[in-house]
């Protein structure tokens, strides 16, 4: 029950971690949306500034063209003025002043100022563009990082979900095993397995019987075939006899006709004096013989036909029996397959239950070992009590021992475990009954009672301590072997001590 509570706590903790990870993923998604909005704003700003820079560059190109034209005019005018100065002399300068060159110089200065401003503006714009590019790169890197965080968080979430599912499966397995151990007795499970094996043996026997019946039916079919062949041979012989009887009858009729013709004509009798003459009695005997032969042939033919009909009927019956036997064989095969499937399923369930029990025991043993190792130096019990209070698991695992390494025995089936439990209980009960029956007062104790011997006081104190220890040790469920062994060893020591005391007395 403690392990189930711990597993449930782990499942609750995993669910909390899942909720935290989902919140983190939501925060990361929100950050992603904000960064996307910032990138879009930066893109729009960049597009506006690019359009403004294009407009300023077009204006600057127009100004440069005007300035170049103005510079050409100024050069021409300055050249003309220099020629006029050279021609008219230095005195004419005061008389003919020109206002155009000064104006042009002012325009040139203004154009230079505009150029410097535009270059400065271009440099600022370039710097801002570089800044925005850097910001975009930073945002890209942050986006990649957030994506990586998202992927890691999703992987963590998936791993946590898998762990949750595994924990739930373990919980369900533990609950199922507990329900099975509470509701169903493993002995019933073993009985069901034995019943299934008995059913499989019965089905195998039925299958063998069906095979024998099929073999018998095939032998009967062969016998009927031989009978049919013999009946056909008899039929052919009867037909031949019938044909011979018909031929003899025809010969007899011819002879009768010849005799009748001889009575009518004496001339013919004279001529045929050498031929055979028959009396009426012989003639009637010949006719009766011919009829008897014909009737016998007809009877034989009828008997052979009846035999053929019987053989056909028996053949049909045997074929029906063969079909029924084949159907029975099919049914028995299906039943055998179903029984084998049930046995396999039962074996699989048994193996699954045993595996779950082994895993649960190993986990329980590991947890108890870790708890024992952590609390080994903090234990306040004395060493002799600690040695005697060793717990044994059902599968033979020493759960609490003075040694750090447990003694693992080979894995046992459920039937072996239950039989060992029953044997341990019977041995313990037999040992307790033997102790009750053997509680007799020795001669030394009887002598030491009136004298108030200190040895008897010590022994009574030891007995009280042993009774207290027995009361404490009876609380353990599976530690009866160790208790029984320790009690027997202490009894032997007591008997040795009492015998020595008797010798001394």
Secondary structure, DSSP 8 states (H G I E B T S, - for coil): -HHHHHHHHHHHHHHHHHHHHHHHHHHHHHHHHHHHHHHHHHHHHHHHHHHHHHHHHHHHHHHHHHHHHHHHHHHHHHHHHHHHHHHH-STHHHHS--SHHHHHHHHHHHHHHHHHHHHHHHHHHHHHHHHHHHHHHHHHHHHHHHHHHHHHHHHHHHHHHHHHHHHHHHHHHHHHHHHHHHHS-HHHHHHHHHHHHHHHHHHHHHHHHHHHHHHHHHHHHHHHHHHHHHHHHHHHHHHHHHHHHHHHHHHHHHHHHHHHHHHH-HHHHHHTTTS----HHHHHHHHHHHHHHHHHHHHHHHHHHHHHHHHHHHHHHHHHHHHHHHHHHHHHHHHHHHHHHHHHHHHHHHHHHHHHHHHHHHHHHHHHHHHHHHTTTT--S-HHHHHH--EE-TTS-EEE-SSSS--------HHHHHHHHHHHHHHHHHHHHHHHHH----HHHHHHHHHT-HHHHHHHHHHHHHHHHHHHHTT-SS-HHHHHHHHHHHHHHHHHHHHHHHHH-
